[in-house]
Amino acid sequence: MRLPLVPVLALALVAGCSAGRPPADGALPADAPIEGVVLTPGIEPSHREGPIRYDRVPPVGGPHNPVWVRCEVYDTPVPAELAVHALEHGGVWLAHAPDLADAQVQRLAALHELDATTHEYVLVSPDEELLSPVVAVAWGASLAVPSADDPRLLPFVRRYAGGAQGGEPGAPCTSAPSALDAEQARALVAAQS
């Protein structure tokens, strides 16, 4: 039996259009690549006080302050030295340009509020040195995107938030009493200079 050509082409077109898009819940098979993610394996962690210069903005790991910044939504920049420590705990840092539209910042904040894991492990803050409007980083992984509407952000957050990629899985980013907020973090780094 031959199928009419028009329905077969329509079905092929629908199947082709949905291929490559992440599911609405952001879940991807563990080995499915996320287009545009740059992986940097083998980054060694170490604790160091004071200001640290990194080879990229935002950094995806490396030496960092012994204290970490709480994974929250901030309207001011956070010190990279403390954010990198949050990455070591399984944090995801959604850095954005300071002039990103409020609606876009709210979309990033919504990724922080998805569930208990993202609430504990997603950090959102502006960064004046970004080369892209939004950059998502986890330990050893980065994704630069043109807007907070980019469909790759949700799978990135789902894959890395609370993960073991930084070597300290399960270490808290928000609820720990030793974690600092942005203002406290800036004061600490300034005092260590």
N, C-alpha and C positions, 0 to 999 in steps of 0.2 A: 504494500500500500504506500502510495506517495503522499506526503504531506504537502498542503499548499505552500508555496514559496513565501508569501507575505508573513504568515504566522511564524514560520521557522526563522526568518530573518529578524522579526521583532523579538523573538525569544533570545536569539543570539545577541542582539543589540543590548537587551536588558541585562543579560548575564555578563556581557563585556563591560558595561558601564559600572556594574557593582563590583567587579573584580578589582582588587587592590585597595578598596576603601576599607577602613577599619570598621568593625561592628559598632553600633551605636553605644554599647557599654564600654568600648575601648579595649576589650579583651582580644588578644591575639594569641595564636599558638606560641609557646615559649621560644621556638626557633624562628618565627616569622620576622624577617627584617622590617624595620621601620625606615622608610625612604628618607634619606638625608641625615640619619644618625651617624656621627663620626665617633668611632670607638678608639680609645687610647689605652691599650692594655699595659699592665706592668707598672702602674704608678705606685710608688712606695709611700706609705704614710709615715710621718714623723711629727712630733710635737715641738713647737718652737714659739717662744714669746716674741711680741713686737711685730712691727710691720713686715710683711713678706711680699716680695715681688713675684708675680706669676707670669708665665709666658703667654697666657691668653686670658680673655675676659668674656665671661666669668671662668675661673679655673675649674678643672674637672677632677682635682685631687692634688696630692703632694703634701709638702709640709704645711702644718696648720697650728693654730693656737690650741693649747690644752683645753680651753673652754669653748663651748659652741653657742651659736645664736639660736634662739628658739625658732622652730619652724612655724611661722605665723605670716600674716599678710602685713607688710609695712608700706608706709608712704614715703619713707626716707631710705637712703642706701644703707646697707649693712656691710661691715668689714668682711672682706673676702676670707681673711684668715680664720674667722669664726664660722662662716658659712661652709667652708671646706670641711671643717670638723663635722658639721651636720651631714654633709655628703657621706662622710665615712660611716655614719650611723645608718645610712640607707636613705638619706634625705634627697629630695629633688628640689633644685633651686630654679624657679621661674623668674629670671631676671628680665626686666623690660626697660625700654627707653623712658626717661622721666617725662617726656611729652606725649606718651601714649594716651590716647583718648580714655576718658573715665569708663566708658562702656567696655572697652578692651581690658582695662585693669580689672573690672568686675568679672569678666569671663575667666581671667587667671585666678582671681580669688575664689571663684566657684570650683575650680579644680582643687583648691585647698580644702574645700568643704564637702567633697563628694561623699566621703565615708570616714570611719574612724582611722583607717590607715592613712589616707591622704591628709586628714586633719593633723595627724601626728607627724607626718614626714614631708610635707610640702611647704616650702618657703617661697614667698613672693615678695619681690622688692625691686625698686628702680635702680638702674646703674647707668651713670653718665658716660661710660666708656664703651658701651655696646656698639657693634658694627651692624646689628640687625635689630629691628623693633622688639623682638622677643627671642630669648635664648633659654632653652631648657637644658639643665645639666644635672647629671648624677655622677657618682664616682666613675671615671673612665668613659663617660658618654656625654655627647652634646648634640643638640639639635637647634639650629637657627631657623626661625620662621618669620614670615612677613607680618603676621598678625596673630592675635589671640584666638581667632576663629579657625586657625589651621587645624585640620582634622587629625594631624599626627601628634598633637600635644596630649590628647587623652590617652592613646596607647603608650606614649612615653611615660606618663605619670603612672599608669596602671602597671607597666613593666618594672619600673625602678623604685617607686616609693615603698620604703620599708624593706627593700631588698638587701641581699648579702654582698653586693658588689663592692662596698667599701671596706669590708672585712669586720665590721662590728654590727651584724644583724641583730635587731631587737633592742639595741640601745636607744633610749628615748630621745626625741628631738624637741618635744614641746613640754611634756609633763615633768621633766626632771627639774628639781629645785636649783641645780647648778647652772642651768642654761640661762643665758642673758637675753634681754630684749635689745633692739637696735641701739638705743641710746647708751645702755650699759656697755654694750660691745664696743662702741666707738670710744667711750671713756677708757675702757680697759686697754685697747690698743694704743691710745694716746699716752697712757701712763707707762706703758712698757717701752715706749720709744726712747 
